Amino acid sequence: MHIERYHGLGNDYLVWVDGPALTAEQAIAICDRHTGVGGDGVLEPFETDEADFGCRIWNPDGSVAEKSGNGLRIFAQWLVDSGRSGPTFTVMTTACLVHCEVGPDDVTIDMGAASFAPADIGLQLERPLLDGALKGRHVTWSVVAVSMGNPHCVQFHDADLDTLPWRLWGEEIETHPLFVHRTNVQFAKVLDDHTVEIRIWERGAGETLASGSSSCAAAAAAVKTGRCKPGRIRVLMPGGELTVEVAEDWQVRLIGPVERVGRFELDVGWWARRS
């Protein structure tokens, strides 16, 4: 059994190669940065008739994500690096199908359509939440709720993002009772019509340096509320920059680099104690 480590702008995932089916407890153990390999998630291949390849996306807390833009870009790069596929193919997660293209410098994922419908987000409201009020324990936020196949909650601010207690807010909003399936949280600052800066609190992982689906959600929310124009949007994060294309029909494409770190062999005794 071995693991391949990749990262997309510091958002690191571990590809589970040729091992037995994982349990939630094993995924948690593998992602532990002190006693395991360490990562923002585990990508587990599975067989499917619905696409060329299947990928189960484990979060560090043992939950399974419907979609991850960076995780899928990493999985796509691994498929090409390992000789399992050519440059274009489809991948089925446990919830949705995406189209992938691996180029010499970037990996592109067709992320599907952004949706602001409460039912698609798992939001317990009758109307979309577009710069709407979300009441917390001590503060009420103005937020945009959007689905990229997984739930997101975007806040826009004019202030320097790192002057905000965004980690505390993110932790609270992730488990807000209005979000049936919990939510990813983005704190965004629009720099111009085609540039957004964000900080990310990821459902099941906490603070991350970068996130593909969060970048897509922030860009789509900025276009929906008139803060940005449709087309190519640069999304700046602590880990680096991704490009998000938001079409007028809300179809979204994610473009950015992936880097392979290397291979990690699991110790037989370590695995046995967790099996």
For each residue, the residues with C-beta under 8 A, 3 or more apart:
1: 17 18 19 20 265 266 271
2: 17 18 19 263 264 265 266
3: 14 15 16 17 30 37 42 263 264 266
4: 14 15 17 78 82 260 262 263 264
5: 12 13 14 15 37 39 260 261 262 263 264
6: 12 13 15 74 77 78 258 259 260 261
7: 10 11 12 13 74 258 259 261
8: 11 13 70 73 74 210 212 239 256 257 258 259
9: 70 209 210 237 239 240 241 242 256 257
10: 7 208 209 210 238 239 240
11: 7 8 40 70 208 209 210 211 212 239
12: 5 6 7 38 39 40 261
13: 5 6 7 8 39 40 41 42 43 68 70 71 74 75
14: 3 4 5 30 31 37 39 41 42 43 264
15: 3 4 5 6 42 43 45 74 75 78
16: 3 19 22 30 42 43 44 45
17: 1 2 3 4 45 82
18: 1 2
19: 1 2 16 22 266
20: 1
21: 44 46
22: 16 19 26 27 30 42 44 56 58
23: 26 27
24: 27 28 58 62 63
25: 28 29 62 274
26: 22 23 29 30 274 275
27: 22 23 24 30 31 42 44 58 59 60 62
28: 24 25 31 32 60 61 62
29: 25 26 32 35 36 274
30: 3 14 16 22 26 27 36 37 39 42
31: 14 27 28 36 37 38 39 40 41 42 58 59 60
32: 28 29 35 36 37 38 60
33: 36 38 39
34: 38
35: 29 32
36: 29 30 31 32 33
37: 3 5 14 30 31 32 264 266
38: 12 31 32 33 34
39: 5 12 13 14 30 31 33 42 60
40: 11 12 13 31 60 202 205 208
41: 13 14 31 57 58 59 60 65 68 71 205
42: 3 13 14 15 16 22 27 30 31 39 57 58
43: 13 14 15 16 55 56 57 58 71 74 75 78
44: 16 21 22 27 55 56 57 58
45: 15 16 17 53 54 55 56 75
46: 21 54 55 56
47: 54
48: 51 53 54 92
49:
50: 54 92 97
51: 48 54 89 90 91 92 97
52: 85 89 90 91
53: 45 48 75 79 84 85 89 90 91 92
54: 45 46 47 48 50 51 91 92 93
55: 43 44 45 46 71 72 75 91 92 93
56: 22 43 44 45 46 64 93 94
57: 41 42 43 44 64 65 66 67 68 71 72 93 94
58: 22 24 27 31 41 42 43 44 62 63 64 65
59: 27 31 41 62 63 64 65 202 203 204 205
60: 27 28 31 32 39 40 41 204 205
61: 28 204 205
62: 24 25 27 28 58 59
63: 24 58 59 203 204
64: 56 57 58 59 94
65: 41 57 58 59 68 71 93 150 203 204
66: 57 93 94 95 96 149 150
67: 57 72 93 95 96 98 111 148 149 150 213
68: 13 41 57 65 71 72 150 211 212 213
69: 72 73 109 111 148 211 212 213 214 215 216 242 254
70: 8 9 11 13 73 74 210 211 212 213 256
71: 13 41 43 55 57 65 68 74 75 212
72: 55 57 67 68 69 75 76 91 93 98 100 109 212
73: 8 69 70 76 77 100 107 109 212 254 256 258
74: 6 7 8 13 15 43 70 71 77 78 107 258
75: 13 15 43 45 53 55 71 72 78 79 91
76: 72 73 79 80 89 91 100 101 102 107 109 258
77: 6 73 74 80 81 102 107 258 260
78: 4 6 15 43 74 75 81 82 260
79: 53 75 76 82 84 85 89 102
80: 76 77 83 84 85 86 87 102
81: 77 78 260
82: 4 17 78 79
83: 80
84: 53 79 80
85: 52 53 79 80 89
86: 80 89
87: 80 101 102 103
88: 99 100 101 102
89: 51 52 53 76 79 85 86 99 100
90: 51 52 53 97 98 99 100
91: 51 52 53 54 55 72 75 76 97 98 100
92: 48 50 51 53 54 55 96 97
93: 54 55 56 57 65 66 67 72 96 97 98 149
94: 56 57 64 66
95: 66 67 149 150
96: 66 67 92 93 112 149
97: 50 51 90 91 92 93
98: 67 72 90 91 93 109 110 111 112
99: 88 89 90 109 110
100: 72 73 76 88 89 90 91 107 108 109 110
101: 76 87 88 107 108
102: 76 77 79 80 87 88 107
103: 87 106 107 108
104:
105: 257
106: 103 255 256 257
107: 73 74 76 77 100 101 102 103 255 256 257 258
108: 100 101 103 253 254 255
109: 69 72 73 76 98 99 100 212 253 254
110: 98 99 100 251 252 253
111: 67 69 98 148 149 212 213 216 252 253 254
112: 96 98 148 149 251 252
113: 249 250 251 252
114: 146 147 148 216 217 220 224 246 250 252
115: 120 121 146 147 250
116: 120 121 128 129 130 144 145 146 147 224
117: 120 121 128 147
118: 121 123 124 125 126 127 128 129 145
119: 122 123
120: 115 116 117 147
121: 115 116 117 118 145 146 147 151 152 179 183
122: 119 147 151 179 180 181 183
123: 118 119 129 145 151 178 179 180
124: 118 177 178 179 180
125: 118 128 129 178
126: 118
127: 118
128: 116 117 118 125 132 145
129: 116 118 123 125 132 134 143 144 145
130: 116 144 145 224 225
131: 142 143 144 156 225
132: 128 129 142 143 144 145
133: 140 141 142 143
134: 129 140 141 142 143 153 173 176 178
135: 140
136: 139 140 141 169 172 173 176
137: 172
138:
139: 136 169
140: 133 134 135 136
141: 133 134 136 155 169 173
142: 131 132 133 134 155 156
143: 129 131 132 133 134 153 154 155 173
144: 116 129 130 131 132 153 154 155 156 221 224 225
145: 116 118 121 123 128 129 130 132 151 152 153 154 179 183
146: 114 115 116 121 152 154 217 220 221 224
147: 114 115 116 117 120 121 122 150 151 152
148: 67 69 111 112 114 152 213 216 217 220 252
149: 66 67 93 95 96 111 112 213
150: 65 66 67 68 95 147 184 203 213
151: 121 122 123 145 147 179 181 182 183 184 203
152: 121 145 146 147 148 183 184 185 186 213 214 217 218 221
153: 134 143 144 145 173 176 179 183 184 185 186
154: 143 144 145 146 185 186 188 217 218 221 222
155: 141 142 143 144 169 185 186 187 188
156: 131 142 144 188 189 190 221 222 225 227
157: 161 164 187 188 189
158: 189
159: 163 164 189
160: 163 164 189
161: 157 164 166 187 188 189 197 198 199
162: 166 199
163: 159 160
164: 157 159 160 161 169 187
165: 168 169
166: 161 162 169 170 187 199 201
167: 170 171 201 206 207
168: 165 171 172
169: 136 139 141 155 164 165 166 172 173 185 187 201
170: 166 167 173 174 185 187 200 201 206 207
171: 167 168 174 175 201 206
172: 136 137 168 169 175 176
173: 134 136 141 143 153 169 170 176 179 183 185 201
174: 170 171 179 182 183 184 185 201 203
175: 171 172 179 182
176: 134 136 153 172 173 179 183
177: 124
178: 123 124 125 134
179: 121 122 123 124 145 151 153 173 174 175 176 182 183
180: 122 123 124
181: 122 151
182: 151 174 175 179 203 204
183: 121 122 145 151 152 153 173 174 176 179 203
184: 150 151 152 153 174 200 201 202 203 211 213 214 217
185: 152 153 154 155 169 170 173 174 200 201 203
186: 152 153 154 155 198 199 200 201 214 217 218 221
187: 155 157 161 164 166 169 170 198 199 200 201
188: 154 155 156 157 161 196 197 198 218 221 222
189: 156 157 158 159 160 161 196 197 198
190: 156 195 196 222 227 228
191: 195 196 197 236
192: 195
193: 228 229
194: 228 229 231 232 233 234
195: 190 191 192 228 233 234 236
196: 188 189 190 191 218 219 222 227 228 233 234 235 236
197: 161 188 189 191 235 236 237
198: 161 186 187 188 189 214 215 218 235 236 237
199: 161 162 166 186 187 207 237 238
200: 170 184 185 186 187 207 208 209 210 211 214 237
201: 166 167 169 170 171 173 174 184 185 186 187 206 207
202: 40 59 184 205 206 207 208 211 214
203: 59 63 65 150 151 174 182 183 184 185
204: 59 60 61 63 65 182
205: 40 41 59 60 61 202 208
206: 167 170 171 201 202
207: 167 170 199 200 201 202
208: 10 11 40 200 202 205 211 214 239
209: 9 10 11 200 237 238 239
210: 8 9 10 11 70 200 215 237 238 239 240 242
211: 11 68 69 70 184 200 202 208 214 215 237
212: 8 11 68 69 70 71 72 73 109 111 215 216 242 254 256
213: 67 68 69 70 111 148 149 150 152 184 216 217 254
214: 69 152 184 186 198 200 202 208 211 217 218
215: 69 198 210 211 212 218 219 235 237 242 244 254
216: 69 111 114 148 212 213 219 220 244 252 254
217: 114 146 148 152 154 184 186 213 214 220 221
218: 152 154 186 188 196 198 214 215 221 222 235
219: 196 215 216 222 223 228 233 235 244 246 252
220: 114 146 148 216 217 223 224 244 246 250 252
221: 144 146 152 154 156 186 188 217 218 224 225
222: 154 156 188 190 196 218 219 225 227 228 233
223: 219 220 226 227 228 229 230 233 246
224: 114 116 130 144 146 220 221
225: 130 131 144 156 221 222
226: 223
227: 156 190 196 222 223
228: 190 193 194 195 196 219 222 223 233 246
229: 193 194 223
230: 223 246 247 248
231: 194 245 246
232: 194 243 244 245
233: 194 195 196 219 222 223 228 243 244 245 246
234: 194 195 196 241 242 243
235: 196 197 198 215 218 219 241 242 243 244
236: 191 195 196 197 198 240 241
237: 9 197 198 199 200 209 210 211 215 240 241 242
238: 10 199 209 210
239: 8 9 10 11 208 209 210
240: 9 10 210 236 237 256 257
241: 9 234 235 236 237 256
242: 9 69 210 212 215 234 235 237 254 255 256
243: 232 233 234 235 254 255 256
244: 215 216 219 220 232 233 235 252 253 254 255
245: 231 232 233 252 253 254 255
246: 114 219 220 223 228 230 231 233 250 251 252
247: 230 250 251 252
248: 230
249: 113
250: 113 114 115 220 246 247
251: 110 112 113 246 247
252: 110 111 112 113 114 148 216 219 220 244 245 246 247
253: 108 109 110 111 244 245
254: 69 73 108 109 111 212 213 215 216 242 243 244 245
255: 106 107 108 242 243 244 245
256: 8 9 70 73 106 107 212 240 241 242 243
257: 8 9 105 106 107 240
258: 6 7 8 73 74 76 77 107
259: 6 7 8
260: 4 5 6 77 78 81
261: 5 6 7 12
262: 4 5
263: 2 3 4 5
264: 2 3 4 5 14 37
265: 1 2
266: 1 2 3 19 37 270 271
267: 270 271
268: 271 272
269: 272 273
270: 266 267 273 274
271: 1 266 267 268 274 275
272: 268 269 275
273: 269 270
274: 25 26 29 270 271
275: 26 271 272
